[in-house]
Amino acid sequence: MPARRLQRPAPADRARLPRYDLPDDAGYALRPIGVIRSPYRMREDAPRQATVGDPVEATIVLRPGLQNSVQDLEGFARIWVLAWFHHSHGWKQQIVPPRDQQKRGLFATRAPDRPNPLGLSALELVAVYGTRLTVRGCDLLDGTPVLDLKPYIPEYDAFPGSAAGWVDALTAPGPDHRIRADPPGER
């Protein structure tokens, strides 16, 4: 069932609502566990999602000493890759997604420019060799820091038929307004 927008509570009830109470300067340090080695060098080269386009192979190279961490990963068809979008250039609260013509709230999109530029990709796991993982269906740029890996478990991670908000109304796969069809000399 899709999320619904609730009515604004009465003033007396607002005092009982949960509050954001972290300090303004709250920060958390992250240390990459590895790096992606992919054929994509620029954002424009990479597909907008891991499942769009031809499934390209890439390698996740983990930090030395993490070889025991990948034990038992073989046998999983896919892994979740949590990455840091190191080419992010700031963010806006509303953006026009590639397949849309209307501004949408950032958190209702998968835009790479975010307050914390985190990426999440479910990639096919092809092979594990020491601290190197071969993956397929990569949408990450070469040099992207990898923050974490988790196994994809269909029983827990797949929700076929879930509502996808405004995306449900788009034509599949839909045109990308960022890409012009006419050659540069004819603009």
MIDOSE-1310 file (N, C-alpha, C; in nm, 2 decimals, decimal comma, always signed):
residues 187
mpar	+0,08/-0,12/+0,00/+0,00/+0,00/+0,00/+0,09/+0,12/+0,00; +0,06/+0,22/-0,09/+0,15/+0,34/-0,10/+0,13/+0,43/+0,02; +0,23/+0,51/+0,05/+0,23/+0,60/+0,16/+0,12/+0,70/+0,13; +0,06/+0,76/+0,23/-0,04/+0,86/+0,22/+0,00/+0,98/+0,29
rlqr	-0,05/+1,10/+0,25/-0,02/+1,22/+0,32/-0,13/+1,24/+0,43; -0,08/+1,27/+0,55/-0,17/+1,29/+0,66/-0,21/+1,43/+0,67; -0,32/+1,46/+0,73/-0,37/+1,60/+0,75/-0,28/+1,66/+0,86; -0,27/+1,79/+0,86/-0,19/+1,86/+0,96/-0,26/+1,85/+1,09
papa	-0,18/+1,80/+1,20/-0,25/+1,78/+1,33/-0,28/+1,92/+1,39; -0,37/+1,91/+1,49/-0,41/+2,03/+1,56/-0,29/+2,07/+1,65; -0,29/+2,20/+1,68/-0,17/+2,25/+1,76/-0,14/+2,17/+1,89; -0,25/+2,13/+1,96/-0,22/+2,05/+2,08/-0,16/+1,92/+2,05
drar	-0,19/+1,86/+1,94/-0,13/+1,73/+1,90/+0,01/+1,75/+1,85; +0,05/+1,86/+1,79/+0,18/+1,88/+1,73/+0,29/+1,86/+1,84; +0,27/+1,90/+1,96/+0,37/+1,89/+2,07/+0,41/+1,74/+2,09; +0,32/+1,65/+2,06/+0,35/+1,51/+2,08/+0,41/+1,44/+1,96
lpry	+0,43/+1,51/+1,85/+0,49/+1,45/+1,73/+0,64/+1,43/+1,75; +0,69/+1,32/+1,70/+0,84/+1,30/+1,71/+0,91/+1,42/+1,65; +1,03/+1,46/+1,71/+1,10/+1,57/+1,66/+1,24/+1,53/+1,61; +1,29/+1,61/+1,52/+1,43/+1,59/+1,48/+1,52/+1,66/+1,59
dlpd	+1,60/+1,58/+1,66/+1,67/+1,64/+1,77/+1,82/+1,61/+1,76; +1,87/+1,59/+1,64/+2,02/+1,58/+1,63/+2,08/+1,72/+1,63; +2,20/+1,74/+1,68/+2,26/+1,87/+1,67/+2,29/+1,91/+1,53; +2,29/+2,04/+1,50/+2,31/+2,09/+1,37/+2,45/+2,04/+1,31
dagy	+2,54/+2,02/+1,40/+2,68/+1,98/+1,35/+2,70/+1,83/+1,36; +2,59/+1,75/+1,37/+2,61/+1,61/+1,38/+2,67/+1,56/+1,25; +2,77/+1,47/+1,26/+2,84/+1,42/+1,14/+2,89/+1,28/+1,18; +2,90/+1,20/+1,07/+2,95/+1,06/+1,09/+3,06/+1,03/+0,99
alrp	+3,16/+0,97/+1,03/+3,27/+0,94/+0,94/+3,25/+0,81/+0,88; +3,28/+0,80/+0,75/+3,27/+0,67/+0,67/+3,40/+0,65/+0,61; +3,44/+0,52/+0,61/+3,57/+0,48/+0,55/+3,54/+0,38/+0,44; +3,57/+0,41/+0,32/+3,54/+0,32/+0,21/+3,61/+0,18/+0,23
igvi	+3,54/+0,08/+0,19/+3,59/-0,06/+0,20/+3,66/-0,10/+0,07; +3,63/-0,02/-0,04/+3,69/-0,06/-0,17/+3,66/+0,05/-0,27; +3,68/+0,01/-0,39/+3,66/+0,11/-0,51/+3,61/+0,03/-0,63; +3,53/+0,10/-0,71/+3,47/+0,04/-0,83/+3,57/+0,07/-0,94
rspy	+3,60/-0,03/-1,02/+3,68/-0,02/-1,15/+3,58/-0,05/-1,26; +3,53/+0,05/-1,33/+3,43/+0,03/-1,43/+3,48/+0,11/-1,56; +3,41/+0,08/-1,67/+3,45/+0,15/-1,79/+3,39/+0,29/-1,80; +3,31/+0,33/-1,70/+3,25/+0,46/-1,71/+3,33/+0,57/-1,64
rmre	+3,37/+0,67/-1,71/+3,45/+0,78/-1,65/+3,37/+0,90/-1,62; +3,27/+0,93/-1,70/+3,19/+1,05/-1,68/+3,04/+1,01/-1,65; +2,97/+1,09/-1,58/+2,83/+1,06/-1,54/+2,75/+1,04/-1,67; +2,77/+1,11/-1,77/+2,69/+1,10/-1,89/+2,71/+0,96/-1,96
dapr	+2,82/+0,90/-1,93/+2,85/+0,76/-1,99/+2,77/+0,65/-1,92; +2,75/+0,67/-1,80/+2,69/+0,56/-1,72/+2,53/+0,55/-1,74; +2,47/+0,44/-1,73/+2,33/+0,43/-1,74/+2,27/+0,49/-1,62; +2,14/+0,54/-1,63/+2,08/+0,61/-1,52/+2,04/+0,51/-1,41
qatv	+2,03/+0,38/-1,44/+2,01/+0,28/-1,34/+2,09/+0,15/-1,38; +2,12/+0,07/-1,28/+2,20/-0,05/-1,31/+2,13/-0,15/-1,41; +1,99/-0,14/-1,42/+1,92/-0,23/-1,50/+1,89/-0,17/-1,64; +1,94/-0,05/-1,67/+1,91/+0,01/-1,80/+2,03/-0,01/-1,89
gdpv	+2,01/-0,05/-2,01/+2,11/-0,07/-2,11/+2,18/-0,21/-2,10; +2,28/-0,22/-2,17/+2,36/-0,35/-2,17/+2,43/-0,37/-2,04; +2,42/-0,49/-1,98/+2,48/-0,52/-1,85/+2,63/-0,52/-1,86; +2,70/-0,41/-1,82/+2,84/-0,40/-1,83/+2,91/-0,46/-1,70
eati	+3,02/-0,52/-1,72/+3,10/-0,58/-1,61/+3,19/-0,48/-1,55; +3,21/-0,49/-1,42/+3,31/-0,40/-1,35/+3,37/-0,49/-1,24; +3,47/-0,43/-1,17/+3,53/-0,50/-1,06/+3,53/-0,41/-0,94; +3,49/-0,47/-0,83/+3,50/-0,40/-0,70/+3,63/-0,45/-0,63
vlrp	+3,72/-0,36/-0,61/+3,85/-0,40/-0,55/+3,84/-0,35/-0,40; +3,84/-0,45/-0,31/+3,83/-0,42/-0,17/+3,97/-0,38/-0,11; +3,97/-0,31/+0,00/+4,09/-0,28/+0,07/+4,16/-0,41/+0,11; +4,30/-0,41/+0,11/+4,37/-0,53/+0,16/+4,33/-0,57/+0,30
glqn	+4,32/-0,69/+0,33/+4,28/-0,74/+0,46/+4,14/-0,78/+0,48; +4,06/-0,75/+0,37/+3,91/-0,78/+0,39/+3,87/-0,91/+0,32; +3,97/-0,99/+0,28/+3,94/-1,12/+0,21/+3,85/-1,21/+0,29; +3,86/-1,21/+0,42/+3,77/-1,30/+0,50/+3,63/-1,25/+0,51
svqd	+3,61/-1,12/+0,48/+3,48/-1,06/+0,48/+3,39/-1,10/+0,36; +3,45/-1,15/+0,25/+3,37/-1,20/+0,14/+3,35/-1,35/+0,14; +3,40/-1,41/+0,25/+3,37/-1,56/+0,26/+3,22/-1,58/+0,26; +3,18/-1,68/+0,19/+3,04/-1,72/+0,18/+2,96/-1,63/+0,09
legf	+3,02/-1,53/+0,02/+2,94/-1,45/-0,07/+2,91/-1,52/-0,20; +3,01/-1,61/-0,24/+2,98/-1,69/-0,36/+2,85/-1,76/-0,34; +2,77/-1,78/-0,44/+2,64/-1,84/-0,43/+2,53/-1,74/-0,43; +2,56/-1,62/-0,40/+2,45/-1,51/-0,41/+2,45/-1,46/-0,56
ariw	+2,34/-1,45/-0,62/+2,33/-1,40/-0,76/+2,35/-1,25/-0,76; +2,32/-1,18/-0,66/+2,33/-1,03/-0,66/+2,38/-0,99/-0,53; +2,43/-0,87/-0,53/+2,47/-0,80/-0,40/+2,43/-0,65/-0,41; +2,40/-0,60/-0,29/+2,37/-0,46/-0,28/+2,51/-0,39/-0,26
vlaw	+2,53/-0,29/-0,34/+2,65/-0,21/-0,33/+2,61/-0,07/-0,29; +2,66/-0,03/-0,17/+2,64/+0,11/-0,12/+2,77/+0,19/-0,15; +2,75/+0,30/-0,23/+2,86/+0,37/-0,28/+2,85/+0,52/-0,25; +2,96/+0,59/-0,26/+2,96/+0,74/-0,24/+2,98/+0,80/-0,38
fhhs	+2,88/+0,88/-0,42/+2,88/+0,95/-0,55/+2,98/+1,06/-0,54; +3,11/+1,03/-0,57/+3,22/+1,12/-0,56/+3,22/+1,23/-0,66; +3,13/+1,22/-0,76/+3,12/+1,33/-0,87/+3,00/+1,42/-0,84; +2,94/+1,40/-0,73/+2,82/+1,48/-0,70/+2,86/+1,63/-0,68
hgwk	+2,77/+1,72/-0,73/+2,80/+1,86/-0,72/+2,69/+1,94/-0,66; +2,67/+1,91/-0,53/+2,57/+1,98/-0,45/+2,43/+1,92/-0,48; +2,33/+1,98/-0,42/+2,20/+1,92/-0,44/+2,09/+2,03/-0,43; +1,97/+2,00/-0,48/+1,86/+2,09/-0,47/+1,74/+2,01/-0,41
qqiv	+1,65/+2,08/-0,35/+1,54/+2,01/-0,29/+1,44/+1,95/-0,39; +1,44/+2,01/-0,51/+1,35/+1,97/-0,62/+1,43/+1,96/-0,75; +1,41/+1,85/-0,83/+1,48/+1,84/-0,96/+1,38/+1,78/-1,06; +1,42/+1,79/-1,19/+1,34/+1,73/-1,29/+1,41/+1,60/-1,33
pprd	+1,35/+1,49/-1,30/+1,41/+1,36/-1,33/+1,43/+1,34/-1,48; +1,52/+1,25/-1,52/+1,55/+1,23/-1,66/+1,43/+1,19/-1,74; +1,34/+1,11/-1,69/+1,23/+1,07/-1,77/+1,10/+1,15/-1,75; +1,11/+1,26/-1,68/+0,99/+1,34/-1,65/+1,01/+1,48/-1,70
qqkr	+0,91/+1,57/-1,70/+0,92/+1,71/-1,74/+0,88/+1,80/-1,62; +0,85/+1,74/-1,51/+0,80/+1,81/-1,39/+0,90/+1,80/-1,28; +0,91/+1,91/-1,20/+1,00/+1,91/-1,08/+0,94/+1,81/-0,98; +1,02/+1,74/-0,91/+0,98/+1,64/-0,81/+1,07/+1,66/-0,69
glfa	+1,02/+1,63/-0,57/+1,10/+1,64/-0,45/+1,22/+1,54/-0,46; +1,34/+1,59/-0,42/+1,46/+1,51/-0,44/+1,44/+1,37/-0,38; +1,38/+1,35/-0,27/+1,37/+1,22/-0,20/+1,27/+1,13/-0,27; +1,19/+1,18/-0,37/+1,11/+1,10/-0,46/+1,17/+1,06/-0,59
trap	+1,31/+1,08/-0,59/+1,39/+1,05/-0,71/+1,51/+0,97/-0,67; +1,58/+0,93/-0,77/+1,71/+0,86/-0,75/+1,83/+0,94/-0,80; +1,81/+1,07/-0,80/+1,92/+1,16/-0,85/+2,05/+1,13/-0,77; +2,16/+1,14/-0,84/+2,29/+1,12/-0,76/+2,33/+1,24/-0,68
drpn	+2,28/+1,36/-0,71/+2,32/+1,48/-0,63/+2,22/+1,49/-0,51; +2,27/+1,45/-0,39/+2,19/+1,44/-0,27/+2,26/+1,50/-0,15; +2,19/+1,53/-0,04/+2,26/+1,58/+0,08/+2,37/+1,50/+0,12; +2,35/+1,37/+0,12/+2,46/+1,27/+0,14/+2,46/+1,19/+0,02
plgl	+2,56/+1,21/-0,07/+2,56/+1,15/-0,21/+2,58/+1,00/-0,20; +2,48/+0,92/-0,15/+2,49/+0,78/-0,14/+2,42/+0,71/-0,26; +2,48/+0,61/-0,31/+2,42/+0,53/-0,42/+2,40/+0,39/-0,37; +2,29/+0,33/-0,42/+2,26/+0,19/-0,39/+2,23/+0,12/-0,52
sale	+2,31/+0,01/-0,55/+2,29/-0,06/-0,67/+2,28/-0,21/-0,64; +2,18/-0,28/-0,70/+2,18/-0,43/-0,68/+2,25/-0,48/-0,81; +2,37/-0,53/-0,79/+2,45/-0,57/-0,90/+2,46/-0,73/-0,91; +2,47/-0,78/-1,03/+2,48/-0,93/-1,04/+2,63/-0,96/-1,00
lvav	+2,64/-1,06/-0,91/+2,77/-1,10/-0,87/+2,82/-1,22/-0,96; +2,93/-1,19/-1,03/+2,98/-1,29/-1,13/+3,08/-1,38/-1,07; +3,18/-1,32/-1,00/+3,28/-1,40/-0,94/+3,35/-1,33/-0,82; +3,40/-1,41/-0,73/+3,48/-1,36/-0,61/+3,62/-1,42/-0,62
ygtr	+3,72/-1,33/-0,62/+3,86/-1,38/-0,63/+3,94/-1,29/-0,53; +3,96/-1,35/-0,41/+4,03/-1,27/-0,31/+3,95/-1,15/-0,27; +4,01/-1,03/-0,29/+3,95/-0,91/-0,25/+3,89/-0,84/-0,38; +3,87/-0,92/-0,48/+3,82/-0,86/-0,61/+3,69/-0,93/-0,64
ltvr	+3,58/-0,85/-0,66/+3,45/-0,91/-0,70/+3,42/-0,86/-0,84; +3,39/-0,95/-0,93/+3,34/-0,91/-1,06/+3,19/-0,90/-1,05; +3,14/-0,79/-1,10/+2,99/-0,76/-1,10/+2,95/-0,73/-1,24; +2,82/-0,74/-1,26/+2,76/-0,71/-1,39/+2,64/-0,63/-1,37
gcdl	+2,62/-0,53/-1,47/+2,50/-0,44/-1,46/+2,54/-0,32/-1,38; +2,67/-0,28/-1,39/+2,72/-0,17/-1,32/+2,67/-0,03/-1,37; +2,64/+0,06/-1,28/+2,60/+0,19/-1,32/+2,69/+0,29/-1,25; +2,80/+0,25/-1,19/+2,88/+0,34/-1,11/+3,01/+0,38/-1,19
ldgt	+3,06/+0,49/-1,16/+3,17/+0,55/-1,23/+3,30/+0,49/-1,18; +3,40/+0,48/-1,26/+3,53/+0,43/-1,22/+3,59/+0,52/-1,11; +3,64/+0,45/-1,00/+3,69/+0,53/-0,89/+3,59/+0,55/-0,78; +3,46/+0,51/-0,80/+3,36/+0,54/-0,70/+3,40/+0,46/-0,57
pvld	+3,40/+0,53/-0,46/+3,43/+0,46/-0,33/+3,31/+0,37/-0,29; +3,34/+0,25/-0,25/+3,24/+0,15/-0,21/+3,24/+0,16/-0,05; +3,12/+0,18/+0,00/+3,11/+0,19/+0,15/+3,07/+0,06/+0,22; +2,99/-0,02/+0,15/+2,94/-0,15/+0,21/+2,89/-0,24/+0,10
lkpy	+2,88/-0,37/+0,13/+2,83/-0,47/+0,05/+2,73/-0,55/+0,13; +2,62/-0,59/+0,07/+2,53/-0,68/+0,14/+2,47/-0,78/+0,04; +2,44/-0,90/+0,08/+2,38/-0,99/-0,01/+2,24/-0,95/-0,05; +2,20/-0,97/-0,17/+2,06/-0,95/-0,22/+1,99/-1,08/-0,19
ipey	+1,88/-1,07/-0,11/+1,80/-1,19/-0,08/+1,66/-1,16/-0,13; +1,62/-1,23/-0,24/+1,49/-1,20/-0,31/+1,37/-1,21/-0,21; +1,37/-1,30/-0,12/+1,26/-1,31/-0,02/+1,24/-1,19/+0,06; +1,35/-1,11/+0,09/+1,34/-0,99/+0,17/+1,35/-0,86/+0,09
dafp	+1,42/-0,87/-0,03/+1,45/-0,75/-0,10/+1,36/-0,72/-0,22; +1,28/-0,81/-0,26/+1,19/-0,79/-0,38/+1,05/-0,77/-0,34; +0,98/-0,67/-0,39/+0,84/-0,64/-0,36/+0,77/-0,62/-0,49; +0,76/-0,72/-0,58/+0,69/-0,70/-0,70/+0,55/-0,64/-0,69
gsaa	+0,51/-0,56/-0,78/+0,38/-0,50/-0,77/+0,37/-0,38/-0,68; +0,48/-0,34/-0,61/+0,47/-0,22/-0,52/+0,44/-0,09/-0,60; +0,37/+0,00/-0,54/+0,34/+0,13/-0,61/+0,47/+0,21/-0,62; +0,49/+0,28/-0,73/+0,61/+0,36/-0,76/+0,57/+0,50/-0,78
gwvd	+0,47/+0,55/-0,71/+0,44/+0,69/-0,71/+0,42/+0,75/-0,85; +0,48/+0,87/-0,87/+0,47/+0,93/-1,00/+0,54/+0,86/-1,12; +0,63/+0,76/-1,09/+0,70/+0,69/-1,19/+0,60/+0,59/-1,26; +0,50/+0,55/-1,19/+0,40/+0,46/-1,25/+0,33/+0,52/-1,37
alta	+0,32/+0,65/-1,37/+0,25/+0,72/-1,48/+0,33/+0,74/-1,60; +0,47/+0,72/-1,59/+0,55/+0,74/-1,70/+0,55/+0,63/-1,81; +0,59/+0,66/-1,93/+0,60/+0,56/-2,03/+0,73/+0,48/-2,01; +0,72/+0,35/-2,02/+0,85/+0,27/-2,00/+0,92/+0,25/-2,14
pgpd	+1,05/+0,26/-2,15/+1,14/+0,32/-2,05/+1,13/+0,47/-2,05; +1,07/+0,53/-2,14/+1,05/+0,68/-2,14/+1,17/+0,75/-2,19; +1,15/+0,87/-2,26/+1,26/+0,95/-2,31/+1,33/+1,02/-2,20; +1,46/+1,05/-2,23/+1,54/+1,12/-2,13/+1,56/+1,26/-2,18
hrir	+1,50/+1,36/-2,11/+1,50/+1,50/-2,16/+1,64/+1,56/-2,16; +1,74/+1,50/-2,09/+1,87/+1,55/-2,09/+1,95/+1,52/-2,21; +1,90/+1,42/-2,29/+1,97/+1,38/-2,41/+1,90/+1,43/-2,54; +1,97/+1,51/-2,62/+1,91/+1,56/-2,74/+1,93/+1,46/-2,85
adpp	+1,83/+1,45/-2,94/+1,83/+1,35/-3,05/+1,91/+1,41/-3,17; +1,91/+1,55/-3,18/+1,97/+1,60/-3,30/+2,12/+1,62/-3,28; +2,20/+1,60/-3,39/+2,35/+1,62/-3,37/+2,38/+1,76/-3,33; +2,50/+1,78/-3,26/+2,54/+1,91/-3,21/+2,54/+2,02/-3,31
ger	+2,57/+1,99/-3,44/+2,58/+2,09/-3,54/+2,44/+2,14/-3,59; +2,33/+2,07/-3,55/+2,20/+2,11/-3,60/+2,11/+2,17/-3,49; +2,17/+2,21/-3,38/+2,09/+2,27/-3,27/+2,06/+2,41/-3,29
